[in-house]
Amino acid sequence: MPASGKISVEEYLSTTYRPDCDYVDGEVVERHLGEFTHARTQALVGMALLAQEKQYGVTGLLSPRVQVKPTRFRIPDVCVLAPGAPREEITVHPPFLCVEILSKDDSMPGIMERIDDYFAMGVPNVWIVDPLRRRGYHFTPEGMREAKDGVLRTTNPDLEVSLASLFE
């Protein structure tokens, strides 16, 4: 790695990180994950969304590389591609939904930067799941709402995930 700590997009894309890392303007950024609560919640969200694939024609992915800008790649915990979206090794077309599972070390500024990156790319829906507080939030470019009724939802297609099913 260069002394400045920055690497090229090409180097990032040709390197294997375990677990995969975000790439933000030349810097490889580790993600907060790997603990039981995060991993379990990610698996349950993924399973709930994958179960809706056939009904709505969507495609669910766990931890895909999403190129949100020419020099930024994010790794959402879960994402859903809209019906008919291209199958890309690196997602460059906006997913329909990106889901982030909060870890105890995540910060509000860091999460908001991720959400802003998704919106700048054209992602219409972002869910933030907070397993420690047992809450879920739905962000759209128009604003944020907490899932007070215990269900995270999208429209067109009408995906739903019950928070209770994630936190049993």
RAMOZI-V268834 format. One record per pair of residues at least 24 apart in sequence whose ideal C-beta (glycine too) atoms are under 7 Angstrom apart, sorted by sequence separation. I is the first residue (numbers start at 1). J is the second residue. D is the distance in Angstrom with one decimal. If there is no record, write none. Layout:
BEGIN
I | J | D
I | J | D
END
This chain:
BEGIN
58 | 82 | 6.4
67 | 91 | 6.9
76 | 100 | 6.1
77 | 101 | 4.6
115 | 139 | 5.4
58 | 83 | 6.0
65 | 90 | 4.7
66 | 91 | 4.4
67 | 92 | 4.9
98 | 123 | 5.4
127 | 152 | 5.1
57 | 83 | 3.5
59 | 85 | 6.8
65 | 91 | 6.8
102 | 128 | 6.4
56 | 83 | 6.8
64 | 91 | 5.4
94 | 121 | 5.0
102 | 129 | 6.7
136 | 163 | 5.0
94 | 122 | 3.6
95 | 123 | 5.6
96 | 124 | 6.6
97 | 125 | 4.4
98 | 126 | 5.1
99 | 127 | 4.5
100 | 128 | 5.3
101 | 129 | 5.0
102 | 130 | 4.6
104 | 132 | 6.4
49 | 78 | 6.2
66 | 95 | 6.6
94 | 123 | 4.8
96 | 125 | 6.4
102 | 131 | 7.0
125 | 154 | 4.9
134 | 163 | 6.6
97 | 127 | 6.6
99 | 129 | 6.6
101 | 131 | 6.6
49 | 80 | 5.6
46 | 78 | 4.9
45 | 78 | 5.1
134 | 167 | 4.8
42 | 77 | 4.7
131 | 166 | 7.0
42 | 78 | 6.4
131 | 167 | 6.6
129 | 166 | 6.7
58 | 96 | 6.5
74 | 114 | 6.0
20 | 63 | 6.1
74 | 117 | 5.7
31 | 75 | 6.2
20 | 65 | 6.8
26 | 71 | 6.6
72 | 117 | 5.9
25 | 71 | 5.0
25 | 72 | 6.5
24 | 72 | 5.5
69 | 117 | 6.8
23 | 72 | 6.6
68 | 117 | 4.2
23 | 73 | 4.2
68 | 118 | 6.4
22 | 73 | 6.2
69 | 120 | 6.7
22 | 74 | 5.4
68 | 120 | 6.5
22 | 75 | 5.7
68 | 121 | 4.3
45 | 99 | 5.6
20 | 75 | 5.0
45 | 101 | 6.9
97 | 154 | 5.9
42 | 101 | 5.1
41 | 101 | 4.9
12 | 73 | 6.9
9 | 71 | 6.3
97 | 159 | 6.8
38 | 101 | 5.3
38 | 103 | 5.0
35 | 103 | 6.6
33 | 103 | 6.1
32 | 103 | 3.8
32 | 105 | 4.5
32 | 106 | 5.4
80 | 159 | 6.8
45 | 129 | 6.3
41 | 129 | 6.0
41 | 131 | 4.4
37 | 131 | 5.0
37 | 132 | 7.0
58 | 157 | 6.2
56 | 157 | 3.8
56 | 159 | 6.6
52 | 159 | 5.6
49 | 159 | 6.5
49 | 161 | 6.7
48 | 161 | 4.5
45 | 161 | 6.1
48 | 165 | 6.4
44 | 165 | 6.6
45 | 166 | 6.4
44 | 166 | 4.8
41 | 166 | 5.6
END
